[in-house]
Amino acid sequence: MAARGVCFLLNSFVARPSLRRLKRWGPPSGDAHRKRSFGSFSPRLANVARAGRDMIVEAPDNAIYANTKEDENYWIEVMNNLKDSRAKALSAYLDTTCVLGVGDWRRWAPRKEPTAYKTFQAVKSRYPRHIVLVKVGTFYEAVGFDAIMLVELEGLNPMGVGAGVPRAGCQVTTIRRNLKTLTDNHLSVVVCEEVNQPRSSYKNTKAKKQRFISQIVTPQNPNYMYGLVDEGLDIDFSAERRPLVAVSWTSSGFTTMEYQTEPDAIYVSENLTEEAVWSQLYRCGVCPPLFLHESAHGNVALDDWKAKIRKIAPSILGDVRVYRSEDPAQGFNQQLVRHLGWDYPKAKVKLRSNDPSGIQQSPPPFTTMQAIGLASAFGSCPLVESLVPERTPRLARNWLTDILTTPPPPEIVFHIHNSTRAFMETMQPLPKFRADMHPRKIARVIECSEGSDTFFRNLHDLLSGVRIMLGDGYENIYEHLVPLASFSSSLAADRDSIMKACSTVTKAISKVVAPAGEFGKTWTIKSDSDENEEEDFQKEGTDIEAALESFLESTQCGLKNRIHPHLLQKEFQKIEAAEKKLRKCVETLHGAITSQVEVRLPEKEGKEALSKYLKVVHENIDRAIAFKIGKPVLRALDNKSLGLLHPNDRHAAQKKTVYSTENLEKAQVQYRQACDSAEASICEILQDLCDQVHVFLADMCVASSFAIVTMSVTAHVESAIQKQWILPDIRRALSGESGDITLEDIWPYWMPLGQGTITNSVELREMILLTGCNMGGKSTLIRSIGSICLLASCGLTVPAKSASLPFLDAIIVRTFLGDGPMEGKSGFAVEMHHMGTVLNTATKNTLVLVDELGKGTEVKAGASLAGSVLKGLSRIGCVGVFATHLHHLVDLFETSEWMVRCMRIGAVEGSELASNLKLSRKLVDGHSRSSSGFHVACDRGVPKRLVQRALDLRESLSIHVQSTGERT
């Protein structure tokens, strides 16, 4: 349930308090903040304390933490695989015995300790295999091993080259992109933020910065949440989450254990075949490494595990770790402590149970998914791409993929089938609404109190559309969609609760968040006198107004189009007052400078000097406005009366190229403080909105699932109507009845009906021995039957004129997929391995479709084994198709008492090398010993003289066989 890939359980979320982050300006210095009540200092710091996340306690002076042998070997292996020349050069400075990779820094930099060195030591000692990024000013810095990985993977330049300590850093503006690169390369990252003091004033301060761990970003959870509300971001959450997985083995089969971060739980699936394990790993994805219990290691060779993992999950790169424990699940929990840096094993172990009715279809094996286009394989057409239009959102495609790879229980199939029928029959126009917000995104953002104004606008649009869809007039549709949404999210909900949540939350959002485009260029309200003053400035022909407008625009950009202005009336009044004071200071200083120049220089020379050497400039990076004064103007000024000074930049360093005054600097500080205060208030209001709607979190997640399910079904219906697909009769399948499979006029899902597309009808009561010529359509028929039965079993439409299915407990499609060199298996060995699994697990309700078994070995041995397998399937009572070119099987089963029916497809009309040779590709009773192999060879470019020579050789072989008394 929680691993279905669309939604997840929120039971642990709903009860937890909302986490609110630190404000830009932090707590009092020292440890005083720990003794105060939550209401007496920054609410963000209060919530960090409430969540049990304290400030980072720096490592003691001269402390050097040693690596364990395992961690040292891990980093040595990583460093040995470096490719970037700069990274390799930096690795020469490493001391691999230390957790940072940096030993005694004083031998390299004896005058100054590296920035935040003690913080790096403290964090890295707890997370030795994680990348540690510490915010230092406008950069996130790394040292030692971690710095080298930034250079290697991000292509960043090393910092302080020649200092002896490997250092690198990424800018704060690119942190999310950098984190994505690191997690895509299977690395986990500990991000440490700093609690900034107010920086509206740029005076020199040596206050020690406090830092805290804002988030551990991992390949399972690659989305960095911190700062979304401040930056007004709404990041993409559509990437699917990959779990950490462990595998063990008992006498009853394999067991998989998936760790899901939300909630912290290990989901256990028991009694699986090896093929089912691979199928599950492919469906759910795997976050490296794969943990392998010694019991599974003993049953399947470690090299086989690594080779198979590289094949079905290339992202894991064959990283397999073997562990030992009496209880595999608890041992996996202990491995997570080490891997994720926990203090103790905290994941709860939950056993996944099968459908209590006992009539749920098993997930298709990995080879079946490859054969019918659910998994990538050479020559197969993606099945899901054929179910929906090209413009369909990714979340809808993912939902359909999830349904097909993990067939739901009968009651859910019933609702899928009936919602599809309702959409196909409805004549009522459907409302348009968003379906691009994953439930996990809503849960994470609300839970972390990181809902920006953009996020809430999108959420408002989503919930408004769902509310309309749940309204009057759509009863026959939503009565089936609501159970589907509840199933997909694993959350109990009904129409009334979803409607109440949608109504309440949208009203709450509307009261706070401003619609897009509500504000103009800037918020500031100007009086008539201000407008007259602006006209005067422009008449004078100066650049004052341009610089001021640029300055105001940049400082107010975080205030525009976010929340309703009346919620910040006091803050905006302060901004307006500060702006007036700032304008007056700029005007006064500019007027004083102009007056002195005009008095002390001739009129023409003075005007020329003012136009060339007096500029009012906006320095965006420092959020400041200043005067740039050239020497001809400076020489004419009385600096004592003006009080000119060089202002400081944001790092408290003097800027020698520009001038200001004490009054102008105070006015700018006041203005920046007013803007910062307003922006902080906006963040607080949005965080309060997160807290306000938190009580409806579960219902909002179900509503999001409702939107995704609705989009998925409507997209599928649109495609089905266009392609003339139909809804099959699945009443017997829903009730668990056995019986025949009846398919009338079916065609391949990747082909449009018409345009020469050939349809076939088949009734499957037993195993069919299918023969026919090359290119006759045997493999196409097998793939068509398999895909149609899977689609029908999941309640979706199928490419057929009519179709009726009984209950099928499994659908197995076995086509030739080549050898397994990484596993050390030939193509024939792979075939036999898979068929052995099929024979051990198949029942009378299993659909088995086999294509050309036994062709990888000598003809007689292959035919004998294929015949024995076919008899085994017939003995079990399976239904299906067994396609072959081994004509000896026809002799075995033509008059056999076994329940095997002979049929043929692709009858040949014309001679082998005739240019007008035709293939009927129609399925009929009987058998075929003919082959169009020579025609196919000639048609595909083999020289005709060689094909003629092959015909002569076949004649010679026939004569030889007859002379020796053997049958051809």
N, C-alpha and C positions, 0 to 999 in steps of 0.2 A: 504493500500500500504506500508506504512512505517513499519507496524507491521507484515509483512510477515515472519519475522524471519531470512531471508537470508541477506537482504541488508537494506539500509535506505537512507533517503534523505540527500543530502550534500549541499543544497542550501546555508545554513548559513555558511558552512565551506569554500566554494570556495572564498568567499569575504573576509574572515578574514585573518589578517596577521599571518604568522607562529610564534609560540612561541618558543623562544630559551632559554634554561635553563642557570643557573649560572655556571660559570667556577669553577674549584676546588678552585682557589684563587679569592677572592671576591673584593668588592669595597674598596675605602679608608675608614678609620675609621670615625665615626661620621656621620653627615648628609650631608657631602660635595657632596656625589655622586648624591644627588637629584638635585643639581644645575648645574651639568655638562651635556654636550650633550651626546647622546647615544654613539658616537664614541670615547669618551675619557676614557671609562672604560670598564669593562668586558661586552662583547656582551650578555652573558646570563643574567646578571643583567639588561642590557638595555631592553631586551625583556620582562622580568618580569615587569619592570616599564611600558613598552609600553602596556602590557596587563592589567594594573591597579592592579597588585599584588605587594604590597609594603612589606617591611620587617615587621615582627611582632613587634608591639609596646607593650613592656612589661607592665604588670600591675604595678601601683604605689606601693611604699613601704607600707607594712602593709595592703594592700588591700585584702579583703576576699569577694568573690562574693557569694551571697546567691542563693540557688535553688528556683525555683518556686515550688508551692505545687504539681503541676502535675509532674514535673521532679523529685522531691523528692520521690513521690509515685512510680514512674517508677523504680528508683534505689533500693528502699526498696523491691519491688517485685522481682527484679533481684537478689538481695543479699539473699533473702529468699529461692531462688531456687538453691543455691550453693551446689555442691556435694563434691568437693575436700576439704579435711580436712584442708590443709594449707590455702586455700582461706577463709574458714570459720573462721579460727583463725585470719586472717588479718582483717576481717570485724569488729572485736571488736574495732578496732582503728578508725573506720569511724565516721565522723560527716555528716550525710545525709543532713543537712541544707545547706551545702556548695557545690558549683558546682563540686569541685574536690573530695569531700568526705573527705577533709583534712581541718581542721579549723586552729587554731593558731599553726603553726609548732613549735614555740619556746618552747612550754611546753613539746615537745618531744625531740627536738634537739636544745637546747638553744645556742650552740656555733657556729653553721653553718647552713645557709639557704640551703635547698635541692637544688640540681643542677637544673638549668633552672626553678625554682619554679615560677618566675614571668611570664615566657613564658607559662607554663601550665595554670596559672590562666587566662591569656589574651585569649588563644585559647578556653579553656573549657567554659568560660563565654559566648562565641558565639555559641559553639556547645555542649550544656550540655548533650545530649544523645549519642554523638559520643565517640569513643575511641580516645584518643589523644596520639600519639607517637611522641616524640621529640628526634632527633638524638643528642647524647652526645658521642663524640669520636667514638668508634667502636660499640656502642649500640644504639638501639632505646628504650628509657626509658618511663615508664608510672608511674603515682602515683595515689593514692586513689582508686576510683572505677575501673579505667582503669587497674591499676596494678593487682587488684584482678581478673579481667576478663582474663588477660594474664595467671595468675597462674591456673585459673579454666579451660580454654579452651586449652591452649598450654602446660600445664604441666610444666611451667617454675618455677624455684626456686625463692622465694622472694629475693630482694636485701636489704642488711642492716637490717637483721632480728634483732629485739630488739630495733631499733631506734624509733619505734612508728609511723612512717609514712609508709603506705603500698607502696612499690616500687617494680617494676619488669622491666625486659628489655629483648629484643631479639637481637641477633647479626645482624650486617648489612648483613652478608652473607646469612641469612635465612629470610630476611624481606618479600620477595614475598610469601614464603611458609606460614609464619605467617599471612600475610594479607589474604591469601586464607582461612585459618582456621577461621579467624574472620568473613569474609564476608559469608562463608558457614553457619555460625551460626547467620546470619541475622543482623550483626552489621556493622555500618559504621565507618570508621577510618579516622581521620585527621592526615596526615603525615607531620611533620615539619622537614625540612632539615636545616643544618647549612652551612653558607658561610665560608668555610675553608680558612684560610690564608695559604700562601706557607709553606710547612713543609719539604722542602728538607733539611733544617738545623734543628737540634734537640736542639737548644739552648732554654733555658727557656724563655717563653714569656707569659705575662698576658693580652694579647689583648682580649678584650671582643668579643665574637662570636655573629654574627648576624644570625638570623634564619628567615625562610619564610615558608609558607604553600606550599608545593610542589604539593599536590594533596589530594582530598577527595575521598577515595576509598570506594565504596558502593557495596551492592549486585547487583545493576543494572550494575555497571561498576567496576568489581573486578580486572581489570588489572592495575598494578602499572607501570606507564610509565617512571617515573624519573630514569635516570641513564642507560637506555638501550644502548645509543650510547657509553657511557664511558666503559661499561662492555662488549660491543660487543655481546649483547644478542638478541635473536629473540624468544620472548615468545609465548606460545600457546594462540591463540585467538579464538579457535573453540568453547569455551563454549558460549552458547546462553545467550543473555541478557534478563533479566526479567523486565518488566515495573512495576511502581507503578500504582495501579488501584483504581478507585473510582466507586461506583455504586449508581445510583439514580432511582427513579420511577415516572412515570406520568400515566395518565389514558390511554395513548396509548401504554404503555409497559415500560420495563426497559431501562436504558441508562447506558452505560459503558464509562468511561473516562480513557484513558491510557496515562501516562506521559512517553514520550521518551526523553532521554537525548540528542540525536543527531537527529535532532536539538531540542532545548528546545521547546517542543510543547505538548499539550494535545489533543489527538485524540478522538473525541466523536462519538460513535455509538448509534443510537437511535432506538426506537420501537422494542426492543428485547423481546422475551419470556424469562421466567426464565430458561428454558432448554438451550436457546441460550447463556445466560449469563454464565452458568457453562461450556458450550462447549468452549466459547471464553477464559475464564480464564484458562482452561486446555491447550488450544492450545498455548496461548501466555506466559503462566507462570505468576506467581504473586510474586512480591517482597514484603515481609511483611513491613508494615501491609496493610490489605485491608481497604480502607476508604469507609465508608458506610454513605451516606446521610440519614438524618432522614426520608425522604420520602420512601426510600427502607426499612429502619428499621421498619417503620410502616406497610409495606405491607407483609414482611416476618419476623418472629420472629428472634431476634438476635442470640438466641441459635441455630436456624436452619442454619443461615449463618455460624456460627463458625463450626458447625458439618459438613456441606457440604464442607467447605473450607478444613477442616482436611482430608476429603476423597479424593478430586480431586487435592489438592495441599498440600501434607503433609509438605512441607518445610515451609509453612507459619505458621504452628502450631496454627491455629485458632486465630491469632492476628487480630482482627477486631476493628476498631475505628470509632465511630459514630460522625458525625459533623453536624452543622446546618448552613444554609445560604439560602438566597432567590434564588440565582443563584448557582446551584450545581457545575458547572464548575469553576466559579470564587472562590467559597468556597474551592474547591479542590486545586486551585492555592494558596490560603492562607494557607492551610494545608501543602503544599510543602515548603512554606517559613519557617515554624516552623520545619518541619521534616529534611530539607536539609540544614538549616542554611543560607538561602538567605537573602539579605537585603530588597528585594521587590519582589512582584509576577512578574516573568519574562517569564513564559511559555505562548506561544501563543495558543489559543484555535482554533482547526481546526475540522470541521465536515466531517466525512467520508461519501461520497456519494456512492450510489449503482450504478451498471452498467446502463448507460443511455439506453441501448437497452432493458432492462427489461427481458432478457433471461439468466441471470446468475444464476447458481445453488446456493442455500443457503448452508452454511457450515453444515456438518452433526452434529446432536445433540450429546451430550456427551454419551448417552446410545448407540447410533448407533456406535460411535467410539469404545466403549467397545465391542460391539457385533462382529464387523468385524476386530478387532485386531489393530485399530489405537490408542487405549488407553489401558493401562494395565487392565486386568480383568482375573479372575480365569478361566482357561480352553480355553482362546482364543489364537490363534497363531498370533504373530506379522505380520501384513500385509506387512510392508515395508521390513522386512527381507526376505520375499519371492519374492520381486521384483528385488533384486540385488544380486550379488555374495557376499560371506562372506568378501572378502578383500576390499570391497568398502569403501572409506573414509567416515568419519562421516558427513562432510559437504554435500556430495552428498545424503546421507540418509536423512539429515535434509531438503534438498530441496524437495525431494519427499514427505516427511511427510507434509511439508508446503503446497504443491500443493493439496494433498488429503484432508487435514483438512480445507483448505480455497480454494474451487474450483475457478479457475480463470475465467475471462470473455471469451466469445466464440472465440474472435480473438486470444487469447493466447492459448486456447485449440487447435485451428487450427494449430498453430505453433508447439505445443508439438506433436500433431499427425503426422504432416508431417516431422518433424525432426526425429521422431522415425522411420517412414517409410524410410526416406533417409538413415539412418544408417543401417537399416535391408537390404537394397538393394545394398548398396555401396560395391564395390570390391576393392576400393583404400585403401591402408594402412593409418591409422591415425597417426599423430604425437603424441609423448608422451610429456606431459608437466605437471607441477605442478597444483594441484587443491586443495591445502590445505591452501591457504591464504584467509581469509575472507575479504570482502570489508571493513568491519568495522575496521579490523586490519590495513589495508593500510591507511585508512583515519586518524585513531588516531595516528599512528606512524609518518606519514608525517606531520600532523597538529602540532604535538608536537615537531617536529624536533628531533626525537629520533631514526632515522633510522641508525642502526648499519651496519657494513660491511656484516654480516651474513644475515640480513634482505634484503639488496640490492641484494645480490647474489640470494636469493630465488625469489625476485621480478623479477630479470633479467630472470631467468629460466621460470617463469610464463608468462611474456610478450612475450618472444621469442616463446614459444609454441603457444600462442594465435595468434601471427603475422603469423606463418606458417599456422595455421588453417584458417585464413582469407584470405589466398593467393589463387592463381589460382588453379583450380582443385577441390575446395570444395564449389563451388557456390551454388549447390543444397542443401547443408547442412547449411552453415552459413547464408543464407537468412532467415532461420527460427530461428537459434540460437541467432542472434543479437537482434531481438525483445524480445525474452525470457530473455536475459541478461538485456536489458533495463527495462523490466517489473519487474524483480526480484530486481533490484537495485533502482527502481523508479527514474531513471535518463535517460534523453533523450540522445541518442547517435546513431550514424550510423557506418557502416563499415569503412568509410574513416577516421573519427575522431579517432576511436579506433586504426586503423593501424598507423596513424600519432603519436598518443601517445605512442604506443608500440615501434615504431622505434626510436623516439626521446629519450625516457626514457632509453631504453636499450643502446643506444650509449652513453648517459651521464653517465650511471653506468659503462660501460666498460672503459671509460676514467679515472675513479676515483678508482673504487674498484678492488683490485687484485683478480685474480682467486684463488680458494682454492689451497694451496700447492705451491704458487709461490716462497715463500721464503724458505730458508734452516733452519737449526737449529737456527741460529741467523742472524740478518741482517749485523752486523758489518763487514766491509771490512778490512782485515788484510794485511799488507805489508809483503814482504819476510823477512825483518829484524824481524818482530814480530814473524813469524813462527820459525825463528832460536832461538829467545829468548825462545819460548815455549819449543823447544826441549831441551834447556839448563836446563830449570826448571825441566823437567821430568827426565833428566839425573841425576840431583842432588838427585832425589828420595824424593822430598818434596811433600806436599799436596797443594802447592800454586795454581797450575793451576786448580785443582779440585774445590777449593773454589772460585776462580775467575770465572770459567765457570758457576758454580751454581749461583753466584751473578749476572753475566751478563744475564744469562737465565731468572732469576726472574724479573729483572728490565726491560728487553726488551720484556717480554711476551705480553705486551699490544701493541706492534708495529708490530708483525709478522702477515703476511697474511691478512693485512687489506686494505691498499691502495697501489697504485703503488709507488715504491721507488723514482722515479724522482720528485714526488710532494713534497717530504720532503728532498730534497738534502741538503739544508743548515742545517736543523735540524740534519740529520744523520752525516754530517761533524762535527758538534759540539759534537755529541755522540762519534765519532771516536777519536777526539782530547782528549776528557775527559777520554776516556778509556785508551788511551796511557799514559796519565798523571797518572791515577790511577795505572796502571800496574807498572809504574816506581817507584811510591811511595812504593808500596808493595814490589817490588824487592829490593829497597834501604834499607827499614827498615829490611827486612829479612836478607839481606846481612850484615848489620851492627850488628845485633844481633848474627849472625853466627860467624862473625869475632871476636867479643869480647869473645864469649864462647870458641872458638878455641885457643885464646891467653891465657886466664886465667885458662883453665882447661886442664888436660892431654888429649892427642889425643883420647884415647879409651873412657875415661870418658866423654869428650866433645861430641863425636858422639852419645854416649848413651843418654846423657841429651837432645841433640837436637832432637833426634828421638822420645823420650818419652814426653818431656815437652815443645816443641815448635810446636804449631799448628796454621795454618791460617784457620779461621772458617767463614762461611757465615751465618749470622743471618737473616733468611728470613723474620721474622715478622717485623724487624726493617729496612729491606732493607739496610743492612750494612755488611761490612767485617772488621774483627778485628783479633788480635793475642791473643791466649790463651797461657800464659807463666806460667810454673810451677816454684815452689820455687828453685829447683836446678839451673835452668837457670837464674832466677831473681837475685840470689845472685852473679852471675858472671858478671852482667851487670852494666855499669855506666849509671844510669838513667838520670843524668844531661846532658850527651852528646847525649843521644838518644832522650830525651824529651818525654818519655812515659807518657801517661795519661789514665785515665778511660773515655771512651766515654759515651755520653748520649744515652738513648733509645728514641723511638718516643714520649714518654711522658716527655722528658727532665729530666729524672732521671738517675743518674750515674749508670753504669754497673760495678760492682766491680770485676767481674770475667774475664774481657777481657781488652786488652790494645790497644792503638792506639797512633798516634801522631797528632800534629796540622796540619802538611802538609797532612797526610793521610785523616784526617777528611775534610779538605778543598777540596781535590780531590774527595772524595765521594759526598760531597754536590754539586760540579760542575757537576759530572756525573749524579746524581739524577735529578738535575735541567734540564740538557739536555734531559734526557729521559722524564721527565714530560712535558717539552715544546713540544717535538715531539708528545707525546700522546695527549696533548691538541690541537695541530695543526691538528691531525687526526680527532679529534672530531669536530673541526671547519669545516674542509673540508667536512665531512659527513653531518653536519648540513647545510652547504651551498648547498650540493647536494639535501637535502630535500627541501630547498627553490627553487632550480632550477626546480625541477620536480613538484612543488606544483601546477603549472598552469594546469597540466594534471591530477589532482587528480580525478576529476569526471570520466574521461575516463578510468583511471586505475581501478577504482572501478567497472566500467561496464566490463572491461576486466577480472577482478577477477570473477565476476558473470558469464561471458561467460565460463570461465574454469570450474566453478562448475556445470553449466547447462550441458555443454558438457560431463563432467564426469558422471553426473547423468543419462543422456539419454543413453550414450554408455553402462554404467553398466546395465541399465534396458534392453537394447536390447540384450546384451550378455546373460543375464539370460533368457529372453524370447525365444531366439533361442534354448537354451539348453533344456528348458522345453516345447517347442512346443506351446507357446502361440501365439495368433494372434492379429492383429489390427482389431478392430470392425468397423462397418460402422456407423459413427456418423454424416452423412450429415444432417439428420433431426434434430438432437440435435443442430447443429451449426446454423441452420436457424430458430430455435424456433418452429418447427412443433410438434403437438401432434400426438399420435398414439400408435400402439402396440409396445411392447418390444418382440423381437424375439431372443431367445437364443438356439443355437443348440449344443448339445454334450458338455455341460459345466461340469467342475469338480472342487472340492475345491482347492483354491489357495495354501493350505499347503501340497497338495499331488501331487506326480509326476504322469504323465500320464502313463498308463500301470501298471504292477504289481498288477492287480486285481482292479484298480481304476474304479469305475462305473461312467459313464457319463449319463446326463439327458438332455432332450430338453423340453423347455416350451415356450409358447406364451402367454404373459400377455396382455389381452384386457380388463379385468375387475378384480374384486377381486376373488381369488381362495380360496375356503374352502378346506384345505388340511387335510386329516386324514391318519392314518397309525399306525402301531404298534411301541412299544418302540424299540429304536435302529434301526429304519427303515430308518433314514436319513432325517427327517423333518427339524430339526434344521440346519443340514449341508447344505441342499438345500437353506434354507433361508439365511444363511450367504454367501453362494456362489453367490446367485442372488444379494444380497446387495453389496458385494465387487466388482463383475464384473461390475455392473451398475455404481458404483463410479469410478472405474478405467477407464471405457470407457468414462464417462462424462468428465474426466480430460485428455483425449487424449492418454492414456497408453494402453499397450497390456493386454489381458485377457486370462484366461484359458478356451478356448472354440474352437470348430471347426469353428463357425461363430457366429456373434452377430450383431444385428442392433437395435439402440436405437433412440427414439424420444427425444425431450427436456424434461428434468425432473427438476422441480424447487426445489425439495428436495428429499432426500432419507432417509427414517426412518426405522430403524430396531429395533424392540422391542423384546428382549428375556428376560427370567426370570433371574434377577441378584440378587435376594435375598432381604432381608428387609433392612431398614435403621435405625438401633438402635440409632445411634448418632443424627438422626433427629426425633426420636420418632415415626417412621412410620413402620407399618408391611409391609410384602412383597406385600400384596394385596393393601394396601394404596399407596405404591410406584407405582404399576401398574396403578391404577386408575388416579393418578396424572399425569403420563406421557401420558396416553391415552387421558385425558382431553385436554392436550396441543396439541396433534396431531389433535384431532377433531376440535379444534379452529383455527388451522393454515393450515391444509391440503387443497389442491386444486385438480382439475382434472388432473394436471400434476405431482402429488406427488406419488412417489412409497412408499407404506406402506407394511412392512413385519413384521407380528406379530406372536410370537411363544407362544402358550399355555396361552392365556389370561384367567383369571378367575379361575385358579386352586387353588388359595390361599384362597378360601372361600367355603361355602356349595355348593354342586353340582348344585342344581337348580338355586340358586342365581347367581352362576358363569356362568352357561350356559345362563341364561337370559341376564345378563350384556354383555357377550361376543357376543350374537346374536344382541343385540341392537347396540353395537359398530360396528359390521360388517355391519349392515344395514346403519348406519350413514356414514361409509366410502363408501359404495356403492352409497348412495344418492349423496355424493359429486362428485363421478365419479372417485375416486382414482383407480389405478391399484396396484396389489400386491398379497400377499399370507397371509392367515390367518390359521395357523396350530393349531390343537386342538386334545385333547383326549375326549372332551365333545361331545359324540355322539348325544345328544339331538339336537345339531345344525344341524346335517344332516337332521333330521326330519323337522326342521324349513325352511331350504333352498332348500331341494331336489325338491320341487314342487313350490317354491316361484317365484313371479314375479320379485324379485330383481335380479340385474345383478351380480349374484354370481355363479361361476362354481365350481362343486365338483370334486376333484381329490384325488387320494390316492397314497401312496408310501410305500415301504417296505412290500409287500405282504408276508404272512407267508406260508411256505410249510412244513407241518408236525404238529404233536401234540404239545401242550404247553410244555410238559416236555421231548420231544424227544431229544436225544442227537444229532440227525442229522437235527434238525430244520434249515431251510435256510430262509434268508431274501433277497428278490430280490433287494430292494433299487432302483427300477425303478419307475418313475412317469408315472401314467396312469390315464385315466378318470374314474370317479366313486367314491365310498366311501368305507371306511373300518370300521367295528365295532370290528375287532379282535385286540388282544393285545398279545405281547410276554412278558408281564410283569413277568409271573411266570418263564419263561425260563431265563430271564435276572437275576432274583433273584437267581435262582439256579446256573446259570453260574458264578455269582459274589460272591459265597461263602455262601449264606444262606443255612442252612441245608435242605436237600431234604425232610425230614419228616415234617419240618415246611412249606415248599412250598406246600406239599400234603395236609396239614391241611388247608392252605389258599384256595386251590381248593374246599375242602369240605365246607368251610365257604361261599364261593361264591355261591355254589349250594344251600345252606340253605337260603342265602339272596334272591336268585332268586325265590325260592318257597314262601318265605314270601311276596315278592313284588307281586307275582301273586295272592296270596290269598287275598291281600288287594285291588287288582284292579289297582295297579299302574303299569306303564310301566317301564321296565328296561332301 
